[in-house]
Amino acid sequence: MKWETLPPLRKDINVFPATLGGRQVFVISDPLGLLPEPYVLPGEHAPLLRLFDGKHSIRDLQLEMMHAQGNRLVMREEAERFVVEMEERFLLDTEKYRRALERAVEEYSLLPSRP
């Protein structure tokens, strides 16, 4: 894993509570459009988002995941998969996100007419 310290959550995404199929969820949308569809985060995972501040560790995430799941043992790999999933969706302020943003800005600037 490339992180011992969790990267910060992007500050420009929208996170709002919703109910889906009778379950509490959080919907994450990206006004920049790097995340093409809103991401639905199960309500029990919402407390995990506060750990993505550039200060908490992967171990902190692992422990919080265990707590959120009724103290079920959570292996480090499971916590790492969650971080990778967040990064793949461009929800974290990482180099991958910054490169994607740079490409999007470049593509937008090359449009003959802009919306």
MIDOSE-1310 file (N, C-alpha, C; in nm, 2 decimals, decimal comma, always signed):
residues 115
mkwe	+0,09/-0,12/+0,00/+0,00/+0,00/+0,00/+0,09/+0,12/+0,00; +0,05/+0,22/-0,07/+0,13/+0,34/-0,09/+0,11/+0,44/+0,02; +0,01/+0,42/+0,11/-0,02/+0,52/+0,21/-0,01/+0,45/+0,35; +0,06/+0,52/+0,44/+0,05/+0,49/+0,58/-0,05/+0,59/+0,64
tlpp	-0,04/+0,72/+0,59/-0,13/+0,82/+0,63/-0,23/+0,83/+0,52; -0,36/+0,84/+0,56/-0,47/+0,85/+0,47/-0,47/+0,99/+0,40; -0,49/+0,99/+0,27/-0,49/+1,12/+0,20/-0,62/+1,19/+0,24; -0,62/+1,32/+0,22/-0,74/+1,40/+0,26/-0,85/+1,37/+0,15
lrkd	-0,97/+1,38/+0,20/-1,09/+1,38/+0,12/-1,09/+1,51/+0,04; -1,13/+1,51/-0,09/-1,14/+1,64/-0,16/-1,24/+1,73/-0,09; -1,21/+1,86/-0,09/-1,29/+1,96/-0,03/-1,41/+2,01/-0,12; -1,40/+1,97/-0,25/-1,50/+2,03/-0,34/-1,60/+1,93/-0,38
invf	-1,62/+1,82/-0,31/-1,72/+1,72/-0,34/-1,84/+1,75/-0,25; -1,96/+1,70/-0,29/-2,08/+1,72/-0,22/-2,12/+1,58/-0,15; -2,14/+1,59/-0,02/-2,18/+1,47/+0,05/-2,31/+1,50/+0,12; -2,42/+1,43/+0,10/-2,55/+1,45/+0,16/-2,62/+1,32/+0,20
patl	-2,69/+1,33/+0,31/-2,76/+1,21/+0,35/-2,89/+1,18/+0,27; -2,92/+1,06/+0,26/-3,04/+1,02/+0,18/-3,09/+0,88/+0,24; -3,21/+0,84/+0,19/-3,26/+0,71/+0,23/-3,28/+0,64/+0,10; -3,23/+0,52/+0,09/-3,24/+0,44/-0,03/-3,28/+0,30/+0,01
ggrq	-3,40/+0,26/-0,04/-3,45/+0,13/+0,00/-3,47/+0,11/+0,15; -3,51/+0,22/+0,22/-3,53/+0,22/+0,36/-3,40/+0,22/+0,45; -3,28/+0,23/+0,38/-3,16/+0,24/+0,45/-3,10/+0,38/+0,44; -3,04/+0,42/+0,55/-2,97/+0,55/+0,55/-2,84/+0,54/+0,47
vfvi	-2,82/+0,63/+0,38/-2,69/+0,63/+0,30/-2,64/+0,77/+0,29; -2,53/+0,79/+0,23/-2,47/+0,92/+0,20/-2,44/+0,92/+0,05; -2,48/+1,02/-0,02/-2,46/+1,03/-0,16/-2,35/+1,13/-0,18; -2,25/+1,09/-0,26/-2,13/+1,17/-0,28/-2,14/+1,21/-0,43
sdpl	-2,14/+1,34/-0,46/-2,14/+1,38/-0,60/-2,02/+1,47/-0,62; -1,98/+1,48/-0,75/-1,86/+1,55/-0,79/-1,90/+1,66/-0,89; -1,90/+1,79/-0,84/-1,94/+1,89/-0,93/-1,84/+1,91/-1,05; -1,72/+1,86/-1,04/-1,63/+1,87/-1,15/-1,65/+1,76/-1,26
gllp	-1,73/+1,66/-1,22/-1,76/+1,55/-1,32/-1,65/+1,44/-1,33; -1,55/+1,44/-1,25/-1,46/+1,33/-1,26/-1,52/+1,20/-1,21; -1,61/+1,21/-1,12/-1,70/+1,10/-1,08/-1,83/+1,11/-1,16; -1,84/+1,03/-1,27/-1,95/+1,05/-1,36/-2,09/+1,03/-1,30
epyv	-2,10/+0,94/-1,20/-2,23/+0,91/-1,13/-2,21/+0,93/-0,98; -2,31/+0,97/-0,92/-2,30/+0,98/-0,77/-2,26/+0,85/-0,71; -2,19/+0,86/-0,60/-2,14/+0,74/-0,53/-2,23/+0,73/-0,40; -2,29/+0,61/-0,38/-2,37/+0,59/-0,26/-2,29/+0,51/-0,16
lpge	-2,27/+0,58/-0,05/-2,19/+0,52/+0,06/-2,29/+0,48/+0,17; -2,28/+0,35/+0,21/-2,37/+0,30/+0,32/-2,35/+0,39/+0,44; -2,46/+0,41/+0,51/-2,46/+0,50/+0,63/-2,36/+0,47/+0,73; -2,34/+0,34/+0,75/-2,24/+0,29/+0,85/-2,10/+0,33/+0,82
hapl	-2,07/+0,36/+0,69/-1,94/+0,40/+0,65/-1,91/+0,55/+0,66; -2,02/+0,63/+0,68/-2,00/+0,77/+0,69/-1,90/+0,82/+0,79; -1,89/+0,76/+0,91/-1,79/+0,80/+1,01/-1,64/+0,78/+0,95; -1,63/+0,69/+0,86/-1,49/+0,67/+0,80/-1,44/+0,79/+0,73
lrlf	-1,53/+0,87/+0,67/-1,49/+0,99/+0,59/-1,41/+1,09/+0,67; -1,44/+1,10/+0,80/-1,37/+1,20/+0,88/-1,22/+1,16/+0,90; -1,18/+1,04/+0,88/-1,05/+1,00/+0,89/-0,96/+1,04/+0,77; -1,02/+1,07/+0,66/-0,95/+1,11/+0,54/-0,92/+1,26/+0,55
dgkh	-0,82/+1,29/+0,64/-0,78/+1,43/+0,66/-0,63/+1,46/+0,65; -0,56/+1,35/+0,60/-0,42/+1,37/+0,59/-0,34/+1,35/+0,71; -0,41/+1,31/+0,82/-0,35/+1,30/+0,95/-0,36/+1,16/+1,01; -0,48/+1,09/+0,98/-0,50/+0,96/+1,03/-0,43/+0,85/+0,95
sird	-0,41/+0,74/+1,01/-0,34/+0,63/+0,95/-0,43/+0,52/+0,89; -0,38/+0,43/+0,81/-0,46/+0,32/+0,76/-0,50/+0,23/+0,88; -0,42/+0,23/+0,98/-0,46/+0,15/+1,10/-0,58/+0,22/+1,17; -0,58/+0,35/+1,18/-0,70/+0,42/+1,23/-0,83/+0,38/+1,15
lqle	-0,81/+0,37/+1,02/-0,93/+0,34/+0,94/-0,97/+0,19/+0,97; -0,87/+0,11/+0,98/-0,90/-0,03/+1,01/-0,98/-0,05/+1,14; -0,93/+0,02/+1,24/-1,00/+0,02/+1,37/-1,14/+0,07/+1,36; -1,16/+0,18/+1,29/-1,29/+0,25/+1,28/-1,39/+0,15/+1,20
mmha	-1,33/+0,09/+1,10/-1,41/-0,01/+1,02/-1,46/-0,12/+1,11; -1,37/-0,17/+1,20/-1,40/-0,28/+1,29/-1,52/-0,23/+1,38; -1,50/-0,11/+1,44/-1,60/-0,06/+1,53/-1,74/-0,04/+1,45; -1,74/+0,01/+1,33/-1,86/+0,03/+1,25/-1,93/-0,10/+1,22
qgnr	-1,85/-0,21/+1,22/-1,91/-0,34/+1,18/-1,93/-0,43/+1,30; -1,95/-0,37/+1,42/-1,98/-0,45/+1,54/-1,86/-0,53/+1,59; -1,74/-0,47/+1,57/-1,61/-0,53/+1,62/-1,58/-0,65/+1,54; -1,63/-0,67/+1,42/-1,59/-0,78/+1,33/-1,44/-0,75/+1,29
lvmr	-1,36/-0,85/+1,29/-1,22/-0,84/+1,25/-1,21/-0,79/+1,11; -1,14/-0,68/+1,09/-1,12/-0,62/+0,96/-0,97/-0,62/+0,93; -0,93/-0,70/+0,83/-0,79/-0,71/+0,79/-0,75/-0,58/+0,73; -0,62/-0,55/+0,73/-0,56/-0,43/+0,67/-0,59/-0,42/+0,53
eeae	-0,59/-0,54/+0,46/-0,62/-0,54/+0,31/-0,76/-0,48/+0,28; -0,86/-0,51/+0,37/-0,99/-0,46/+0,35/-0,99/-0,31/+0,36; -0,92/-0,26/+0,46/-0,91/-0,11/+0,48/-0,84/-0,05/+0,36; -0,74/-0,12/+0,31/-0,67/-0,07/+0,19/-0,76/-0,07/+0,07
rfvv	-0,84/-0,17/+0,05/-0,93/-0,17/-0,06/-1,03/-0,06/-0,06; -1,07/-0,02/+0,06/-1,16/+0,10/+0,08/-1,09/+0,22/+0,03; -0,97/+0,24/+0,07/-0,89/+0,36/+0,02/-0,88/+0,36/-0,13; -0,84/+0,24/-0,18/-0,83/+0,23/-0,33/-0,96/+0,27/-0,40
emee	-1,07/+0,21/-0,35/-1,20/+0,24/-0,40/-1,23/+0,39/-0,40; -1,20/+0,46/-0,29/-1,22/+0,60/-0,28/-1,13/+0,68/-0,38; -1,00/+0,63/-0,40/-0,91/+0,70/-0,49/-0,96/+0,67/-0,64; -1,00/+0,55/-0,67/-1,04/+0,52/-0,80/-1,16/+0,61/-0,85
rfll	-1,24/+0,65/-0,75/-1,35/+0,74/-0,78/-1,31/+0,89/-0,77; -1,19/+0,92/-0,76/-1,14/+1,05/-0,75/-1,20/+1,13/-0,63; -1,22/+1,07/-0,52/-1,28/+1,13/-0,40/-1,17/+1,18/-0,31; -1,05/+1,14/-0,33/-0,94/+1,18/-0,24/-0,84/+1,27/-0,31
dtek	-0,78/+1,36/-0,24/-0,69/+1,46/-0,29/-0,55/+1,39/-0,30; -0,54/+1,32/-0,41/-0,41/+1,24/-0,44/-0,36/+1,29/-0,57; -0,24/+1,24/-0,60/-0,18/+1,26/-0,73/-0,27/+1,22/-0,85; -0,33/+1,10/-0,83/-0,42/+1,05/-0,94/-0,53/+1,15/-0,96
yrra	-0,59/+1,20/-0,86/-0,70/+1,30/-0,88/-0,64/+1,43/-0,94; -0,53/+1,48/-0,90/-0,47/+1,60/-0,96/-0,44/+1,58/-1,11; -0,39/+1,46/-1,15/-0,36/+1,44/-1,29/-0,50/+1,44/-1,37; -0,60/+1,37/-1,31/-0,73/+1,37/-1,38/-0,79/+1,51/-1,39
lera	-0,77/+1,59/-1,29/-0,82/+1,72/-1,30/-0,75/+1,80/-1,40; -0,62/+1,79/-1,40/-0,54/+1,86/-1,50/-0,58/+1,82/-1,65; -0,60/+1,69/-1,67/-0,65/+1,64/-1,80/-0,79/+1,70/-1,84; -0,88/+1,71/-1,74/-1,01/+1,76/-1,76/-1,01/+1,91/-1,80
veey	-0,92/+1,98/-1,73/-0,91/+2,13/-1,75/-0,85/+2,15/-1,89; -0,75/+2,07/-1,93/-0,69/+2,08/-2,06/-0,79/+2,05/-2,17; -0,86/+1,94/-2,15/-0,97/+1,90/-2,25/-1,07/+2,01/-2,27; -1,11/+2,06/-2,15/-1,21/+2,17/-2,16/-1,16/+2,29/-2,23
sllp	-1,03/+2,33/-2,20/-0,98/+2,45/-2,27/-0,96/+2,43/-2,42; -0,96/+2,31/-2,47/-0,94/+2,28/-2,61/-1,07/+2,28/-2,68; -1,19/+2,28/-2,61/-1,32/+2,28/-2,68/-1,34/+2,40/-2,76; -1,39/+2,39/-2,88/-1,41/+2,51/-2,97/-1,52/+2,60/-2,91
srp	-1,61/+2,54/-2,84/-1,71/+2,62/-2,77/-1,74/+2,55/-2,63; -1,75/+2,63/-2,53/-1,77/+2,58/-2,40/-1,91/+2,60/-2,35; -1,97/+2,50/-2,28/-2,10/+2,52/-2,23/-2,11/+2,62/-2,11
